[in-house]
Amino acid sequence: MSKLYVIPTPIGNLEDITFRAVRILKEVDFILAEDTRTSGKLLKHLEITTKMYAHHKFNEHASVEKVISRLANGETAALISDAGTPAISDPGYLVVRNCIEAGISVECLPGPTAFVPALVTAGLPNDKFCFEGFLPVKKGRKTRLEFLQNEKRTMVFYESPHRLLKTLGQFSEFFGDARQAAVCREISKIHEETVRGSLQELVAHFSDHPPKGEIVLIVNGQKD
């Protein structure tokens, strides 16, 4: 029976993959990978030899029709990204939507995604939160920050290390120096680190300690 499996892959430690994910990656007819070179290393480590094809933001509009055609003819496929859960700030939404519209079954396995461990370890309220992902780099950035000034839920952002200081400075400007936040980086990797404090304290810390690696920013919401 045709089906698209959306499979989370480790964001750091290669042990962070489920037995079920490994089994399905071995059983499907083909795998769609964001970067075949990156995923190739993981598949080799797991001794998986399933045929793999590139499916990323630059080719997904062109490739989705072929993928849907193969699935409609009874094949099964697994969608993976470089790390974490596909379609969360990664390619995936388009092929999932097209599968649903074509009546093809879609199943997403539970598994790694960076913002969940960051949200938990930040120590900020997490009963309600909003996931913002990456902010616009230029156009629309100020407008989005102005909109979020009144957000009462804890906010979750993804950021690159070379933009972290700029972003923290902008957060301090729009949310206030005293707003509590946490910078979580290299989650599940050897140099995993969570730095907590006010936005002002975080700016000072990372001015003296330039960050490296993948970063999740957790920012407390506005207090009543």
C-alpha positions, 0 to 999 in steps of 0.5 A: 500500500502506498504511503509516505513516511516522515521520519525524524533523524538525529540532530546530534547523537546518532543513537537518537533514532528509533528502532521503528525509524530504522526498520522503515528506512530499510523497508521503503522503496526509496528515501527522499533526503534533504542532502544525500551526502549528509544522509548518506553518512547516517544511512551507512552508519545504520547499514541501510542501503535503500535508494536515496534521492535529493529532495530539498527547497531548490528542487522540491517543486520540480520533484514532487510530481514524480514522487506523487506518481511513484507513490500513486503506483503503489510504492512507499517512501520515507522523507528525511531532512539533514537533522530533526523532523522534516517540515519543521523549518526544513523541506517537507510541507509541499510533498506532504500536502500533495500526498494528502491532496492525492489521497496518499497516506502520510504517517509522521513518526515521533522523534528528534526536533531541536526546539522541544529539548531546548524549551524544556531545559530553558526553565521558562514557562512551557505550558503555552508557547509559540514556535517562530522558527527563523525570523526574516533576515531582512524584509519583515523582521522589524514588523515581526518583532513589533508584533511579538512585543505583546506576545505573552507565551514563551517564544521559540526561535531558531538562529545561526551563530553568526546572527545570534548577537544581532538577534539578541540585541534586537530582542533586548531593544524590542522586549526589554533588557530584563526579559529572561531568555535562554540560548541552547546550542549544539543540542544532543552533541558533545558541546551541548550548552544552555546559557540562561539569563536576561537578554542583557546578560546574554548579549554580554556573555556571547560578546565574550564567548562567540557561539558555534553550532546550531542554536535555539533561542527561548524567550519569556513572554510579556508579563501581565 
